[in-house]
Amino acid sequence: MVRIRLARRGRKKAAMYDIVVADAKAPRDGRFIEKLGTYNPTSNPTKIVLNVEKAVKWLLNGAQPTDTTRSILSHEGVLIRKHLQVGVIKGAITQEVADERFEAWKQEKLGRVETKKGGLDKKQADAKLAQLEAERKVNEARAAAIAKKYVVEEAPAEAPAAEEAAPAEEAAE
C-alpha cells in the first residue's frame, strides 16, 4: 500500500517534516516515491508548503494519508478538491462547477483565517494593555510608598508659636 506521510528532518527539538508519498513498509525517514511538500510545526503560525495538484493525483490513485497528514491535507483543501474531482469523474458536475466551488471554499477559508488572526491580534493587544495597566498601578503604589517614606515634615508647631510671639510684642508696645 502507498501512504502519504511525514518524514522527519531537522535537528533535535526543532523538527521539520517533508510530506512524502512512500511505500507503507519503507522506514519513516527512508526511501520515498515522491515529495509533495514541507510542514514546519515549530513556526508560529505553522508553515505548510504543499503541491496540491500532486497530492490530489496521489489520492485519486489510491494513496492513503496518515492521520496527521490527513489533517494537513484537509487544512490545505486537498481533500475537498479530491471530493470535487471525483464528482467530475463520475459526471455529477462539470470541471468549471468544481473549480467554482473550490474557489468559493477557499475564499470562505481565507475569511475565517483572517478573522481568527484579527481576533488573536486583538487578544494580544488587550493582554498587553492589561499588563501595562497593572504595571502602571504597581509603579504608582511604589511611588506613593517612597514619597510617604521621604516626606519632609514642615514644622507646624514652630509657625504658630512665632505668630503668637509677634502679636504679643505689638501689644507690649
N, C-alpha and C positions, 0 to 999 in steps of 0.2 A: 504494500500500500504506500502511496505517496502522501506525505504530510507537509503542510505549511507550518513552520515552527520557527522558534527563535534560536539563534546560535550566539552564545555569549562571546564577547570580546571586551577589551578594556582592562584596566588594572584593578587591583583589589579595592573593594568598596566604591568603585567608580565604574560600574558595569555599563556597557553599551551593547546593544544586540543588533544582529543582522536578521532580517526576516527572509527566510530561505525556504525553498522547496527541496525536500530531501526524502530519501527512502526511509521508511519507518524504522528499519533495522540499523541504519547508519548512526554513528555516535553523534551526540549533541553538537559538538564543535567540529565534527569530522566532515566527511565528504558530503557535498550537496549538489543538486542538479542545477539550480538557478537562484540567484539572489534577487529578491523583489524590492528590498529597501532596508532602512535602518530605523531603530527605535532607541531613543535615549531617555530613560525614565528619570535620570538624575537632574536634568534641567527643569526649570520651572517657568512656564508650563512644559510638560513633556514634549519632546520634539519627535515627530514621525515623518519620515520621508518614504513614500511608497509609490511604486509604479502600479497604478490602479488597473490599467489595461492588462498587464501581465498577470496580476492577481486574479482578475475575472476569468482570464483564459484558463488558468490552472484550476480554478474552482469548477468551471464548466467541464473540464476534462476529468474531474473526479477527485482532486486532491482534497484531503480533509484537514482543516486547520485545528491546531490545539486550542484549548480554552482561552489562553491569553491572546493568542494570535487572532482568534475569532472576535474577541473584544476589540482589538486594534482594527481589524478589517471592518467591523461594524461601525466603529467610530469614524473611519475614513470614508464610509459609504460604499465599500466594495460589495458587501452582501446585498444591499438594495439594488445595486447596479446589476448584480448577477440575477437577482429575482426578476428584474425587468427584462433582462436579456432572455431568460427562459420563456417569459411571456411572448417575446418577439419570435423565438424559435418555434413555439407551439402555434403561432399565428393569432394569438389572442389580441395583441396590439401591434402597431407598426413601430418601426425604429424611431420615427420622429416623435411619436407619443411617449415612448420610453425615455428618450433624451429630454423631452419637455418635463416629464415627471421627475426625472433625476435632478434637473436644474432647479425645479421648484423645491425639492427636498434639500438641495444644497443651500439655497437661499434661506430657507427656514432654519437650517442648522447654523449658518453664519449669524443669523439674527439672535438665536439662543446663545451662541458663544459670546457675541458682543455684549448681550445683556448680562451674562454671567461675569464677564471681565469688568464691566462697569460696576456691577454690584460688589465685586471683590475690591476694586479700586476705591469705591466709596467706603467700604467697610474698613480698609486700611487707613484711609484719611480720617475717618471718625475715631478709630483707635488711637491714631497719632495725636489728634486734638485732645482726646480724653487724657492721654498720658501727659501732654504738655500742661493741661489744666491742673492735673493732680500735682505735677512738679511745681507749678506756679504757687499753688496753695501751700505746699511744704516750704517753699522758699519764703513766702510771706510770713508763715508762722516762725520760721527760723530767724528772720529779720526782726520780727517783733520781740522774740525772746532776747536777742542780742541787744536791741535798743533798750529793753526793760532792764537788762543787766547793767548797762553802762550809762543809765540816765544820771546826769549830774543834778543833784537836788539843789535848788536855789534856797537860800536861807530865808524862809518866810518869817521866822521868829525875829530876826535882826531888823527887818524892814519896819514892822510896826513899832518896835522899840525906838527906832530912830525918829519915826514920825511923832511919837508921843513926847520925845525929848524936845523936839522943835517947838511945839505949842507951849510947852512949859517954860521955855526960855522967853517966848514972846509975852507970856503973861507976867513974868517977872520984870519985864522992862516997863 
